[in-house]
Amino acid sequence: MTLYDKIMAIYPQLTDNDFITVITLQNDSDGKGDYIAKWEHPTLAKPTVSDLQAQLSNIASQLQALQRVA
Amino acid sequence: MSSVVIAGDTSGTITIAAPAVSGTNTLTLPANTGTVLTTASTFGGTGPAFSAYQSSSQTLSGSTDTKITFTTEEFDTNNNFASSTFTPTVAGYYQVNSSIRVNTTTTSIRMMIYKNGSKYKIGTDIATTCNNGFVSTLVYCNGTTDYIEAYANIGVGQALSASSSDTWFNGAMIRSA
């Protein structure tokens, strides 16, 4: 799950244009991965590290639920 | 062979020598102040130049400005290209160019040149089905600290096409400072 995927899971109302104009995700290919280089959205708050980490937990829970159904 | 020797201002001499051929040869200096270039002078034609391409495929996340990695050098005349970064050690104006191609079509591509870690110029910036992007610009580098990188942003995360013709970065000095 990429940083972009996590942010979209938190704020599904974001558009592609938002990621051009007010939000910049960046990766400097230095082994540190994707990060938020700019967040200037007028109404949505920049997600915290815990917000982003929670998305992984949500996905894990959903996978477990699916496995139980299967 | 005739020659004219001029004593240096501090030490040494400057020798102007006639060619070792018969006939009359005239050296005419311009009627204004300037510096005479020699074969040791650094100017556009002899400044640093490099060319590199991606030989090991890099996977980019979607909608993320990502530094492109170029793992194989075709040439690097002044050893100024390392870690996918061009840091020329000669001050001047540089023409730099970069291109990427993705393996599967994506929904958008934006190609960028970064100078000193910040976005400097944007080339291709399309938001329709596409598979390649290109950027080309002229940039001044101070010959000490300035550095240049190529970044790209693709709409659908995927691997780049790693080949010398598809994903590459090159540049050369075209004018001295």
gemmi code that builds the backbone of each chain (N, CA, C; Angstrom):
import gemmi

chains = {
    "A": [
        ("MET", (0.859, -1.189, 0.000), (0.000, 0.000, 0.000), (0.894, 1.237, 0.000)),
        ("THR", (0.793, 2.025, -1.054), (1.665, 3.199, -1.153), (1.117, 4.353, -0.308)),
        ("LEU", (1.946, 5.363, -0.154), (1.514, 6.551, 0.587), (0.280, 7.163, -0.068)),
        ("TYR", (0.284, 7.178, -1.395), (-0.864, 7.715, -2.133), (-2.119, 6.921, -1.794)),
        ("ASP", (-1.994, 5.599, -1.770), (-3.162, 4.749, -1.461), (-3.690, 5.034, -0.051)),
        ("LYS", (-2.758, 5.194, 0.886), (-3.171, 5.464, 2.273), (-3.903, 6.796, 2.366)),
        ("ILE", (-3.376, 7.804, 1.699), (-4.015, 9.126, 1.748), (-5.394, 9.083, 1.099)),
        ("MET", (-5.499, 8.344, -0.001), (-6.802, 8.251, -0.670), (-7.805, 7.469, 0.169)),
        ("ALA", (-7.280, 6.513, 0.970), (-8.182, 5.779, 1.868), (-8.720, 6.693, 2.965)),
        ("ILE", (-7.887, 7.631, 3.402), (-8.315, 8.577, 4.444), (-9.231, 9.651, 3.855)),
        ("TYR", (-8.829, 10.167, 2.691), (-9.577, 11.265, 2.058), (-9.972, 10.856, 0.630)),
        ("PRO", (-10.977, 10.015, 0.469), (-11.349, 9.567, -0.890), (-11.848, 10.693, -1.782)),
        ("GLN", (-12.160, 11.830, -1.181), (-12.663, 12.944, -1.994), (-11.551, 13.690, -2.726)),
        ("LEU", (-10.305, 13.372, -2.432), (-9.196, 14.050, -3.122), (-9.197, 13.690, -4.609)),
        ("THR", (-8.802, 14.631, -5.413), (-8.772, 14.417, -6.863), (-7.325, 14.401, -7.361)),
        ("ASP", (-7.174, 13.953, -8.605), (-5.838, 13.977, -9.212), (-5.294, 15.397, -9.232)),
        ("ASN", (-6.172, 16.346, -9.459), (-5.734, 17.744, -9.530), (-5.180, 18.224, -8.187)),
        ("ASP", (-5.739, 17.690, -7.100), (-5.215, 18.074, -5.776), (-3.742, 17.678, -5.654)),
        ("PHE", (-3.398, 16.544, -6.269), (-2.018, 16.070, -6.163), (-1.081, 16.803, -7.129)),
        ("ILE", (-1.642, 17.694, -7.901), (-0.813, 18.544, -8.757), (-0.684, 19.931, -8.141)),
        ("THR", (-1.778, 20.396, -7.548), (-1.817, 21.800, -7.121), (-1.495, 22.015, -5.642)),
        ("VAL", (-2.070, 21.246, -4.750), (-1.924, 21.556, -3.329), (-1.213, 20.473, -2.513)),
        ("ILE", (-1.028, 19.308, -3.115), (-0.359, 18.221, -2.390), (0.765, 17.666, -3.266)),
        ("THR", (1.926, 17.504, -2.697), (3.027, 16.876, -3.433), (3.580, 15.720, -2.619)),
        ("LEU", (3.519, 14.535, -3.205), (4.185, 13.373, -2.615), (5.508, 13.207, -3.337)),
        ("GLN", (6.526, 12.858, -2.617), (7.854, 12.810, -3.229), (8.626, 11.591, -2.752)),
        ("ASN", (9.530, 11.147, -3.629), (10.438, 10.050, -3.288), (11.786, 10.381, -3.913)),
        ("ASP", (12.804, 10.566, -3.092), (14.111, 10.989, -3.594), (15.018, 9.802, -3.942)),
        ("SER", (14.438, 8.617, -3.980), (15.195, 7.396, -4.331), (16.449, 7.247, -3.477)),
        ("ASP", (16.315, 7.607, -2.218), (17.435, 7.503, -1.286), (17.201, 6.401, -0.259)),
        ("GLY", (16.200, 5.563, -0.524), (15.911, 4.455, 0.376), (14.958, 4.805, 1.503)),
        ("LYS", (14.543, 6.066, 1.565), (13.658, 6.490, 2.656), (12.182, 6.437, 2.277)),
        ("GLY", (11.895, 6.140, 1.013), (10.511, 5.942, 0.594), (9.757, 7.221, 0.295)),
        ("ASP", (8.441, 7.061, 0.071), (7.585, 8.199, -0.267), (7.339, 9.056, 0.980)),
        ("TYR", (7.193, 10.347, 0.758), (6.841, 11.245, 1.869), (6.018, 12.419, 1.344)),
        ("ILE", (5.364, 13.117, 2.259), (4.565, 14.287, 1.869), (5.502, 15.491, 1.842)),
        ("ALA", (5.789, 15.986, 0.632), (6.689, 17.137, 0.507), (5.921, 18.444, 0.661)),
        ("LYS", (4.647, 18.427, 0.275), (3.833, 19.653, 0.393), (2.397, 19.262, 0.689)),
        ("TRP", (1.792, 19.921, 1.653), (0.357, 19.732, 1.932), (-0.226, 21.113, 2.190)),
        ("GLU", (-0.908, 21.629, 1.176), (-1.505, 22.965, 1.290), (-2.999, 22.908, 0.962)),
        ("HIS", (-3.619, 21.770, 1.309), (-5.048, 21.650, 1.019), (-5.825, 22.636, 1.891)),
        ("PRO", (-6.770, 23.357, 1.300), (-7.448, 24.417, 2.064), (-8.370, 23.920, 3.167)),
        ("THR", (-8.860, 22.683, 3.068), (-9.827, 22.219, 4.085), (-9.415, 20.920, 4.783)),
        ("LEU", (-8.651, 20.090, 4.128), (-8.295, 18.793, 4.726), (-6.935, 18.883, 5.423)),
        ("ALA", (-6.902, 18.357, 6.641), (-5.658, 18.417, 7.417), (-4.659, 17.377, 6.923)),
        ("LYS", (-3.402, 17.715, 7.027), (-2.345, 16.775, 6.654), (-2.433, 15.546, 7.555)),
        ("PRO", (-2.497, 14.358, 6.982), (-2.593, 13.158, 7.815), (-1.349, 12.969, 8.685)),
        ("THR", (-1.585, 12.484, 9.885), (-0.458, 12.227, 10.780), (0.140, 10.857, 10.479)),
        ("VAL", (1.268, 10.587, 11.064), (1.902, 9.278, 10.890), (0.970, 8.178, 11.378)),
        ("SER", (0.304, 8.417, 12.511), (-0.598, 7.389, 13.042), (-1.811, 7.209, 12.139)),
        ("ASP", (-2.287, 8.311, 11.523), (-3.398, 8.181, 10.552), (-3.001, 7.232, 9.430)),
        ("LEU", (-1.774, 7.436, 8.940), (-1.299, 6.635, 7.810), (-1.071, 5.184, 8.221)),
        ("GLN", (-0.499, 5.006, 9.404), (-0.248, 3.638, 9.877), (-1.551, 2.888, 10.095)),
        ("ALA", (-2.579, 3.629, 10.522), (-3.877, 3.000, 10.784), (-4.450, 2.383, 9.519)),
        ("GLN", (-4.112, 2.957, 8.374), (-4.631, 2.413, 7.118), (-4.110, 1.000, 6.874)),
        ("LEU", (-2.866, 0.761, 7.268), (-2.315, -0.588, 7.135), (-3.072, -1.567, 8.019)),
        ("SER", (-3.380, -1.116, 9.236), (-4.127, -1.975, 10.161), (-5.507, -2.285, 9.600)),
        ("ASN", (-6.117, -1.254, 9.002), (-7.455, -1.464, 8.417), (-7.402, -2.513, 7.316)),
        ("ILE", (-6.391, -2.396, 6.466), (-6.252, -3.356, 5.367), (-6.022, -4.761, 5.923)),
        ("ALA", (-5.174, -4.862, 6.953), (-4.895, -6.165, 7.555), (-6.177, -6.778, 8.112)),
        ("SER", (-6.993, -5.952, 8.775), (-8.254, -6.445, 9.338), (-9.186, -6.929, 8.231)),
        ("GLN", (-9.233, -6.153, 7.146), (-10.106, -6.534, 6.032), (-9.644, -7.854, 5.403)),
        ("LEU", (-8.321, -8.027, 5.300), (-7.796, -9.273, 4.736), (-8.152, -10.460, 5.618)),
        ("GLN", (-8.016, -10.260, 6.918), (-8.351, -11.347, 7.851), (-9.822, -11.713, 7.737)),
        ("ALA", (-10.675, -10.672, 7.605), (-12.107, -10.922, 7.477), (-12.407, -11.703, 6.206)),
        ("LEU", (-11.746, -11.328, 5.130), (-11.933, -12.023, 3.863), (-11.489, -13.478, 3.957)),
        ("GLN", (-10.354, -13.714, 4.650), (-9.846, -15.078, 4.799), (-10.836, -15.941, 5.576)),
        ("ARG", (-11.464, -15.322, 6.578), (-12.442, -16.085, 7.374), (-13.632, -16.475, 6.506)),
        ("VAL", (-14.067, -15.549, 5.633), (-15.198, -15.828, 4.742), (-14.832, -16.937, 3.767)),
        ("ALA", (-13.609, -16.871, 3.247), (-13.166, -17.876, 2.274), (-12.997, -19.217, 2.970)),
    ],
    "B": [
        ("MET", (63.062, 29.532, -36.284), (61.717, 30.041, -36.059), (61.795, 31.293, -35.191)),
        ("SER", (61.179, 32.352, -35.656), (61.199, 33.607, -34.896), (60.210, 33.534, -33.748)),
        ("SER", (60.514, 34.275, -32.710), (59.562, 34.347, -31.606), (59.727, 35.659, -30.869)),
        ("VAL", (58.663, 36.046, -30.201), (58.682, 37.236, -29.361), (58.439, 36.758, -27.947)),
        ("VAL", (59.287, 37.122, -27.042), (59.156, 36.689, -25.654), (58.809, 37.886, -24.794)),
        ("ILE", (57.752, 37.731, -24.012), (57.308, 38.799, -23.114), (57.482, 38.296, -21.689)),
        ("ALA", (58.135, 39.090, -20.880), (58.323, 38.694, -19.488), (56.992, 38.742, -18.759)),
        ("GLY", (56.744, 37.762, -17.920), (55.514, 37.752, -17.150), (55.499, 38.852, -16.102)),
        ("ASP", (54.284, 39.219, -15.633), (54.163, 40.270, -14.617), (54.848, 39.862, -13.315)),
        ("THR", (54.824, 38.584, -13.000), (55.425, 38.135, -11.749), (56.623, 37.244, -12.021)),
        ("SER", (56.396, 36.167, -12.741), (57.514, 35.291, -13.088), (57.176, 34.572, -14.387)),
        ("GLY", (58.146, 33.930, -14.982), (57.933, 33.193, -16.217), (57.866, 34.123, -17.418)),
        ("THR", (57.579, 33.531, -18.567), (57.530, 34.301, -19.817), (56.351, 33.847, -20.657)),
        ("ILE", (55.957, 34.701, -21.593), (54.945, 34.360, -22.593), (55.642, 34.400, -23.938)),
        ("THR", (55.550, 33.337, -24.686), (56.222, 33.262, -25.979), (55.197, 33.216, -27.102)),
        ("ILE", (55.315, 34.118, -28.047), (54.508, 34.088, -29.265), (55.441, 33.636, -30.376)),
        ("ALA", (55.170, 32.469, -30.926), (56.100, 31.892, -31.894), (55.464, 31.794, -33.270)),
        ("ALA", (56.253, 32.014, -34.281), (55.781, 31.867, -35.665), (55.713, 30.391, -36.022)),
        ("PRO", (54.789, 29.969, -36.892), (54.712, 28.559, -37.280), (55.932, 28.167, -38.098)),
        ("ALA", (56.254, 26.901, -38.055), (57.457, 26.408, -38.737), (57.156, 26.115, -40.199)),
        ("VAL", (56.607, 27.077, -40.871), (56.347, 26.958, -42.313), (56.737, 28.276, -42.959)),
        ("SER", (56.992, 28.233, -44.231), (57.365, 29.463, -44.924), (56.128, 30.300, -45.212)),
        ("GLY", (56.346, 31.542, -45.535), (55.234, 32.421, -45.867), (54.972, 33.425, -44.773)),
        ("THR", (53.989, 34.248, -45.024), (53.648, 35.304, -44.079), (52.359, 34.941, -43.361)),
        ("ASN", (52.368, 34.995, -42.048), (51.179, 34.710, -41.251), (50.897, 35.912, -40.360)),
        ("THR", (49.679, 36.329, -40.351), (49.311, 37.526, -39.598), (48.345, 37.164, -38.473)),
        ("LEU", (48.667, 37.569, -37.290), (47.761, 37.415, -36.146), (47.165, 38.783, -35.868)),
        ("THR", (45.875, 38.898, -36.043), (45.209, 40.179, -35.825), (44.373, 40.093, -34.555)),
        ("LEU", (44.615, 40.970, -33.636), (43.847, 40.977, -32.389), (42.623, 41.873, -32.562)),
        ("PRO", (41.517, 41.556, -31.896), (40.316, 42.398, -32.011), (40.555, 43.770, -31.383)),
        ("ALA", (39.786, 44.750, -31.891), (39.957, 46.129, -31.421), (39.120, 46.383, -30.171)),
        ("ASN", (39.106, 45.430, -29.279), (38.457, 45.655, -27.990), (39.076, 44.712, -26.958)),
        ("THR", (38.719, 44.942, -25.733), (39.329, 44.170, -24.657), (38.705, 42.780, -24.560)),
        ("GLY", (39.531, 41.778, -24.354), (38.998, 40.435, -24.206), (40.097, 39.486, -23.788)),
        ("THR", (39.725, 38.233, -23.650), (40.684, 37.208, -23.266), (40.845, 36.222, -24.409)),
        ("VAL", (42.062, 35.944, -24.781), (42.317, 35.002, -25.862), (42.169, 33.585, -25.326)),
        ("LEU", (41.339, 32.773, -26.002), (41.163, 31.383, -25.589), (42.327, 30.536, -26.084)),
        ("THR", (42.657, 29.540, -25.351), (43.657, 28.567, -25.775), (43.045, 27.183, -25.718)),
        ("THR", (43.778, 26.187, -26.135), (43.249, 24.824, -26.081), (43.022, 24.362, -24.649)),
        ("ALA", (43.620, 25.069, -23.696), (43.426, 24.698, -22.293), (42.223, 25.413, -21.683)),
        ("SER", (41.639, 26.350, -22.409), (40.505, 27.091, -21.869), (39.281, 26.187, -21.782)),
        ("THR", (38.414, 26.451, -20.800), (37.162, 25.720, -20.680), (36.046, 26.567, -21.261)),
        ("PHE", (35.433, 26.113, -22.297), (34.281, 26.789, -22.873), (33.300, 25.710, -23.303)),
        ("GLY", (32.201, 26.117, -23.912), (31.122, 25.178, -24.188), (31.584, 23.890, -24.845)),
        ("GLY", (32.456, 24.009, -25.836), (32.843, 22.841, -26.609), (33.674, 21.832, -25.859)),
        ("THR", (34.255, 22.219, -24.747), (35.092, 21.272, -24.007), (34.611, 21.056, -22.578)),
        ("GLY", (33.429, 21.601, -22.239), (32.919, 21.472, -20.877), (32.386, 20.078, -20.601)),
        ("PRO", (31.965, 19.833, -19.370), (31.478, 18.511, -18.982), (30.251, 18.073, -19.789)),
        ("ALA", (30.187, 16.807, -20.066), (29.029, 16.209, -20.734), (28.820, 14.810, -20.157)),
        ("PHE", (27.566, 14.403, -20.086), (27.289, 13.058, -19.552), (26.072, 12.477, -20.247)),
        ("SER", (25.963, 11.177, -20.185), (24.767, 10.487, -20.661), (24.638, 9.188, -19.878)),
        ("ALA", (23.446, 8.949, -19.354), (23.213, 7.745, -18.551), (21.812, 7.226, -18.829)),
        ("TYR", (21.594, 5.965, -18.536), (20.264, 5.410, -18.730), (19.949, 4.400, -17.624)),
        ("GLN", (18.679, 4.051, -17.556), (18.240, 3.093, -16.530), (18.369, 1.681, -17.082)),
        ("SER", (19.225, 0.900, -16.447), (19.423, -0.473, -16.890), (18.793, -1.472, -15.928)),
        ("SER", (18.391, -0.997, -14.771), (17.709, -1.842, -13.792), (16.374, -1.175, -13.473)),
        ("SER", (15.299, -1.855, -13.768), (13.983, -1.217, -13.727), (13.623, -0.687, -12.336)),
        ("GLN", (13.073, 0.510, -12.323), (12.651, 1.179, -11.090), (11.131, 1.235, -11.067)),
        ("THR", (10.549, 0.894, -9.923), (9.099, 0.966, -9.788), (8.705, 2.255, -9.076)),
        ("LEU", (7.827, 3.004, -9.706), (7.387, 4.274, -9.133), (6.009, 4.113, -8.505)),
        ("SER", (5.789, 4.777, -7.375), (4.446, 4.847, -6.808), (3.624, 5.812, -7.651)),
        ("GLY", (2.311, 5.607, -7.685), (1.452, 6.519, -8.429), (1.389, 7.880, -7.767)),
        ("SER", (1.243, 8.922, -8.573), (1.043, 10.303, -8.118), (2.106, 10.765, -7.133)),
        ("THR", (3.345, 10.354, -7.341), (4.438, 10.724, -6.445), (5.628, 11.210, -7.268)),
        ("ASP", (6.090, 12.423, -6.993), (7.284, 12.934, -7.675), (8.486, 12.086, -7.238)),
        ("THR", (9.049, 11.339, -8.169), (10.091, 10.376, -7.806), (11.363, 10.620, -8.606)),
        ("LYS", (12.475, 10.652, -7.893), (13.763, 10.797, -8.572), (14.028, 9.549, -9.402)),
        ("ILE", (14.363, 9.769, -10.664), (14.624, 8.636, -11.546), (16.072, 8.186, -11.369)),
        ("THR", (16.247, 6.882, -11.302), (17.594, 6.339, -11.135), (18.153, 5.910, -12.488)),
        ("PHE", (19.407, 6.264, -12.705), (20.089, 5.927, -13.963), (21.343, 5.145, -13.589)),
        ("THR", (21.309, 3.874, -13.904), (22.303, 2.958, -13.346), (23.488, 2.682, -14.257)),
        ("THR", (23.399, 3.093, -15.502), (24.511, 2.840, -16.423), (24.892, 4.138, -17.146)),
        ("GLU", (26.175, 4.425, -17.162), (26.662, 5.617, -17.863), (27.123, 5.246, -19.274)),
        ("GLU", (26.766, 6.086, -20.218), (27.290, 5.923, -21.583), (28.589, 6.722, -21.719)),
        ("PHE", (28.586, 7.927, -21.161), (29.819, 8.705, -21.026), (29.630, 9.720, -19.911)),
        ("ASP", (30.756, 10.122, -19.353), (30.750, 11.097, -18.256), (32.135, 11.747, -18.292)),
        ("THR", (32.264, 12.766, -19.131), (33.588, 13.265, -19.521), (34.383, 13.859, -18.363)),
        ("ASN", (33.684, 14.324, -17.357), (34.405, 14.996, -16.268), (34.123, 14.357, -14.911)),
        ("ASN", (33.577, 13.133, -14.949), (33.218, 12.412, -13.709), (32.337, 13.259, -12.801)),
        ("ASN", (31.328, 13.888, -13.394), (30.424, 14.751, -12.632), (29.055, 14.115, -12.399)),
        ("PHE", (28.870, 12.885, -12.859), (27.580, 12.216, -12.696), (27.747, 11.037, -11.745)),
        ("ALA", (27.003, 11.060, -10.661), (27.052, 9.968, -9.675), (25.725, 9.923, -8.937)),
        ("SER", (25.305, 8.730, -8.561), (24.042, 8.542, -7.828), (22.872, 9.215, -8.538)),
        ("SER", (22.852, 9.104, -9.853), (21.768, 9.675, -10.673), (21.674, 11.189, -10.551)),
        ("THR", (22.758, 11.814, -10.167), (22.798, 13.263, -9.962), (23.973, 13.851, -10.739)),
        ("PHE", (23.697, 14.955, -11.439), (24.755, 15.640, -12.194), (25.192, 16.871, -11.403)),
        ("THR", (26.442, 16.870, -10.986), (27.008, 17.982, -10.213), (28.239, 18.496, -10.954)),
        ("PRO", (28.041, 19.372, -11.938), (29.190, 19.813, -12.737), (30.171, 20.639, -11.914)),
        ("THR", (31.439, 20.399, -12.150), (32.484, 21.119, -11.417), (33.036, 22.302, -12.217)),
        ("VAL", (32.384, 22.613, -13.321), (32.751, 23.790, -14.113), (31.516, 24.681, -14.200)),
        ("ALA", (31.659, 25.942, -13.810), (30.526, 26.866, -13.851), (30.128, 27.137, -15.300)),
        ("GLY", (28.822, 27.164, -15.549), (28.368, 27.454, -16.898), (26.900, 27.145, -17.085)),
        ("TYR", (26.478, 27.246, -18.325), (25.086, 27.015, -18.690), (25.005, 25.640, -19.347)),
        ("TYR", (24.096, 24.810, -18.840), (24.023, 23.419, -19.275), (22.666, 23.122, -19.913)),
        ("GLN", (22.715, 22.384, -20.996), (21.509, 21.830, -21.604), (21.337, 20.434, -21.014)),
        ("VAL", (20.200, 20.176, -20.374), (19.953, 18.851, -19.811), (18.625, 18.317, -20.350)),
        ("ASN", (18.571, 17.025, -20.529), (17.403, 16.383, -21.146), (17.148, 15.039, -20.453)),
        ("SER", (15.891, 14.682, -20.335), (15.596, 13.382, -19.746), (14.277, 12.846, -20.298)),
        ("SER", (14.187, 11.543, -20.368), (12.982, 10.905, -20.876), (12.725, 9.620, -20.100)),
        ("ILE", (11.449, 9.292, -19.929), (11.087, 7.997, -19.332), (10.020, 7.336, -20.191)),
        ("ARG", (9.935, 6.032, -20.071), (8.848, 5.275, -20.691), (8.372, 4.247, -19.679)),
        ("VAL", (7.053, 4.097, -19.593), (6.500, 3.096, -18.677), (6.131, 1.844, -19.464)),
        ("ASN", (6.113, 0.722, -18.752), (5.851, -0.547, -19.432), (4.396, -0.676, -19.876)),
        ("THR", (3.495, -0.110, -19.061), (2.071, -0.167, -19.386), (1.545, 1.258, -19.404)),
        ("THR", (0.620, 1.554, -20.262), (0.123, 2.932, -20.333), (-0.404, 3.375, -18.975)),
        ("THR", (-0.252, 4.656, -18.720), (-0.692, 5.228, -17.457), (-1.659, 6.363, -17.741)),
        ("THR", (-2.236, 6.912, -16.678), (-3.252, 7.951, -16.862), (-2.662, 9.344, -16.937)),
        ("SER", (-1.408, 9.498, -16.520), (-0.770, 10.815, -16.594), (0.733, 10.649, -16.426)),
        ("ILE", (1.466, 11.601, -16.974), (2.924, 11.650, -16.781), (3.336, 13.108, -16.665)),
        ("ARG", (4.186, 13.375, -15.694), (4.791, 14.710, -15.587), (6.295, 14.501, -15.404)),
        ("MET", (7.067, 15.140, -16.270), (8.535, 15.036, -16.198), (9.107, 16.350, -15.689)),
        ("MET", (10.093, 16.254, -14.828), (10.624, 17.463, -14.198), (12.149, 17.410, -14.086)),
        ("ILE", (12.764, 18.573, -14.157), (14.163, 18.732, -13.797), (14.201, 19.415, -12.438)),
        ("TYR", (14.935, 18.825, -11.514), (15.121, 19.418, -10.197), (16.524, 20.033, -10.125)),
        ("LYS", (16.596, 21.229, -9.543), (17.898, 21.856, -9.295), (18.047, 22.042, -7.786)),
        ("ASN", (19.103, 21.518, -7.251), (19.385, 21.629, -5.813), (18.219, 21.143, -4.955)),
        ("GLY", (17.572, 20.062, -5.400), (16.522, 19.441, -4.598), (15.147, 20.045, -4.753)),
        ("SER", (15.010, 21.047, -5.622), (13.701, 21.678, -5.815), (13.303, 21.633, -7.284)),
        ("LYS", (11.989, 21.598, -7.493), (11.476, 21.557, -8.856), (11.944, 22.795, -9.614)),
        ("TYR", (12.533, 22.584, -10.794), (13.087, 23.701, -11.573), (12.292, 23.937, -12.854)),
        ("LYS", (12.092, 22.886, -13.654), (11.313, 23.009, -14.883), (10.483, 21.747, -15.077)),
        ("ILE", (9.283, 21.942, -15.655), (8.398, 20.824, -15.986), (8.367, 20.672, -17.504)),
        ("GLY", (8.472, 19.455, -17.979), (8.366, 19.188, -19.412), (7.004, 18.609, -19.722)),
        ("THR", (6.981, 17.368, -20.157), (5.701, 16.701, -20.412), (4.822, 16.782, -19.176)),
        ("ASP", (3.558, 17.171, -19.370), (2.606, 17.221, -18.257), (1.233, 16.921, -18.843)),
        ("ILE", (0.947, 15.652, -19.000), (-0.299, 15.262, -19.647), (-1.117, 14.378, -18.715)),
        ("ALA", (-2.424, 14.512, -18.833), (-3.341, 13.765, -17.967), (-4.275, 12.907, -18.809)),
        ("THR", (-3.722, 12.262, -19.798), (-4.499, 11.315, -20.603), (-3.659, 10.038, -20.733)),
        ("THR", (-4.210, 9.031, -21.335), (-3.481, 7.775, -21.515), (-2.173, 8.029, -22.266)),
        ("CYS", (-1.089, 7.581, -21.683), (0.220, 7.879, -22.275), (1.236, 6.865, -21.755)),
        ("ASN", (2.401, 6.864, -22.369), (3.424, 5.931, -21.890), (4.838, 6.509, -21.880)),
        ("ASN", (4.984, 7.790, -22.239), (6.327, 8.355, -22.108), (6.272, 9.853, -21.836)),
        ("GLY", (7.363, 10.347, -21.257), (7.453, 11.761, -20.938), (8.863, 12.251, -21.174)),
        ("PHE", (8.996, 13.559, -21.378), (10.286, 14.136, -21.749), (10.407, 15.530, -21.160)),
        ("VAL", (11.617, 15.897, -20.813), (11.868, 17.265, -20.353), (13.246, 17.694, -20.846)),
        ("SER", (13.350, 18.961, -21.208), (14.603, 19.514, -21.701), (14.669, 20.967, -21.283)),
        ("THR", (15.803, 21.397, -20.787), (15.907, 22.789, -20.361), (17.358, 23.238, -20.317)),
        ("LEU", (17.512, 24.529, -20.168), (18.824, 25.137, -20.007), (18.928, 25.575, -18.548)),
        ("VAL", (20.037, 25.271, -17.911), (20.150, 25.584, -16.488), (21.575, 26.042, -16.183)),
        ("TYR", (21.674, 27.049, -15.331), (22.996, 27.520, -14.909), (23.456, 26.720, -13.686)),
        ("CYS", (24.697, 26.304, -13.692), (25.277, 25.630, -12.528), (26.560, 26.355, -12.134)),
        ("ASN", (26.736, 26.524, -10.833), (27.854, 27.354, -10.357), (29.197, 26.613, -10.322)),
        ("GLY", (29.184, 25.336, -10.627), (30.449, 24.595, -10.691), (30.947, 24.096, -9.345)),
        ("THR", (30.182, 24.350, -8.300), (30.582, 23.862, -6.974), (29.440, 23.100, -6.301)),
        ("THR", (28.380, 23.816, -5.965), (27.321, 23.189, -5.162), (26.064, 22.839, -5.942)),
        ("ASP", (25.846, 23.451, -7.091), (24.601, 23.184, -7.829), (24.571, 21.756, -8.360)),
        ("TYR", (23.406, 21.119, -8.238), (23.256, 19.774, -8.783), (21.884, 19.606, -9.442)),
        ("ILE", (21.830, 18.696, -10.393), (20.656, 18.510, -11.243), (20.203, 17.051, -11.181)),
        ("GLU", (18.872, 16.867, -11.085), (18.298, 15.525, -11.061), (17.052, 15.500, -11.953)),
        ("ALA", (16.644, 14.316, -12.351), (15.418, 14.144, -13.132), (14.375, 13.456, -12.256)),
        ("TYR", (13.167, 14.007, -12.232), (12.058, 13.444, -11.469), (10.882, 13.199, -12.416)),
        ("ALA", (10.054, 12.250, -12.030), (8.847, 11.977, -12.808), (7.700, 11.646, -11.871)),
        ("ASN", (6.494, 11.904, -12.364), (5.282, 11.578, -11.621), (4.346, 10.886, -12.598)),
        ("ILE", (3.968, 9.642, -12.276), (3.057, 8.915, -13.160), (1.765, 8.625, -12.403)),
        ("GLY", (0.672, 8.608, -13.147), (-0.633, 8.457, -12.509), (-0.856, 7.075, -11.914)),
        ("VAL", (-0.391, 6.060, -12.599), (-0.570, 4.680, -12.134), (0.807, 4.099, -11.817)),
        ("GLY", (1.030, 3.763, -10.553), (2.329, 3.257, -10.146), (2.708, 1.993, -10.900)),
        ("GLN", (3.939, 1.939, -11.358), (4.415, 0.770, -12.111), (5.908, 0.896, -12.382)),
        ("ALA", (6.453, -0.125, -13.028), (7.880, -0.132, -13.345), (8.153, 0.661, -14.616)),
        ("LEU", (9.324, 1.277, -14.650), (9.762, 1.966, -15.859), (10.418, 0.963, -16.803)),
        ("SER", (10.430, 1.316, -18.057), (11.117, 0.501, -19.050), (12.609, 0.809, -18.968)),
        ("ALA", (13.381, -0.179, -18.543), (14.813, 0.036, -18.335), (15.574, -0.312, -19.604)),
        ("SER", (15.883, 0.715, -20.368), (16.719, 0.500, -21.555), (17.323, 1.832, -21.951)),
        ("SER", (18.388, 1.770, -22.725), (19.108, 2.995, -23.084), (18.291, 3.920, -23.968)),
        ("SER", (17.305, 3.388, -24.653), (16.503, 4.232, -25.542), (15.240, 4.754, -24.874)),
        ("ASP", (14.836, 4.154, -23.750), (13.546, 4.498, -23.147), (13.644, 5.434, -21.943)),
        ("THR", (14.593, 5.180, -21.061), (14.661, 5.943, -19.811), (16.093, 6.434, -19.649)),
        ("TRP", (16.293, 7.723, -19.896), (17.672, 8.227, -19.962), (17.761, 9.674, -19.484)),
        ("PHE", (18.997, 10.113, -19.277), (19.278, 11.467, -18.750), (20.622, 11.860, -19.341)),
        ("ASN", (20.671, 13.014, -19.979), (21.952, 13.461, -20.505), (22.054, 14.979, -20.458)),
        ("GLY", (23.246, 15.488, -20.690), (23.431, 16.934, -20.660), (24.854, 17.307, -20.991)),
        ("ALA", (25.030, 18.592, -21.281), (26.365, 19.086, -21.614), (26.409, 20.589, -21.427)),
        ("MET", (27.596, 21.099, -21.124), (27.768, 22.543, -21.005), (27.770, 23.160, -22.402)),
        ("ILE", (26.964, 24.177, -22.571), (26.915, 24.806, -23.890), (27.514, 26.212, -23.867)),
        ("ARG", (27.719, 26.768, -22.666), (28.332, 28.089, -22.581), (29.009, 28.230, -21.222)),
        ("SER", (30.189, 28.751, -21.210), (30.874, 28.941, -19.929), (30.254, 30.126, -19.185)),
        ("ALA", (30.540, 30.219, -17.920), (29.933, 31.270, -17.086), (30.478, 32.638, -17.494)),
    ],
}
model = gemmi.Model(1)
for chain_id, residues in chains.items():
    chain = gemmi.Chain(chain_id)
    for i, (resn, *xyz) in enumerate(residues, 1):
        res = gemmi.Residue()
        res.name, res.seqid = resn, gemmi.SeqId(i, " ")
        for name, pos in zip(("N", "CA", "C"), xyz):
            atom = gemmi.Atom()
            atom.name, atom.element = name, gemmi.Element(name[0])
            atom.pos, atom.b_iso = gemmi.Position(*pos), 0.0
            res.add_atom(atom)
        chain.add_residue(res)
    model.add_chain(chain)
structure = gemmi.Structure()
structure.add_model(model)
structure.setup_entities()
